[in-house]
């Protein structure tokens, strides 16, 4: 079972790969998270300024600079941990 941080990283990674943002249905597929859980996490990520709503109807999620920094720091930590023989994924 994935940890909450790993699920958040998967969401942010999916958003980073989508140039113009992504709808919830796209994120459900790409991050492999149930709809209800995804909406809860997106609300939390919105409050913490890791993602933002964009588009005319505000129905696309996009990663923010803070979200990109979190993702980058996680990748650095994950690489560091793997070099020490630890598995964080």
Steps between C-alpha positions, in 0.01 A plus 500: 500500500630846409562759764319833488819682397551255212142558382556877519823461303314296237235775473760776471697294247188455286434875517861580413468288186183678385587834345160666532382330817285194551141424590414279795406211271847513341664502842293205620650296216854636503553499876288187555304653788126456567294809422396577859854464635638709213259786563596501869870513414450769235314716752793462740752575225301810398501630858875449523562667160650192333234501227266761353176499305523638147285517189192703422280291728778435750479129434865427420764445765853618441815461707635821658862599559464376858366168372789469255747575781340233721520249216864587432595469868321164524691373198829611654417332829383184325824484299707561814313228690540252214876568494502398868312182418165621631173470309266797546259418217 
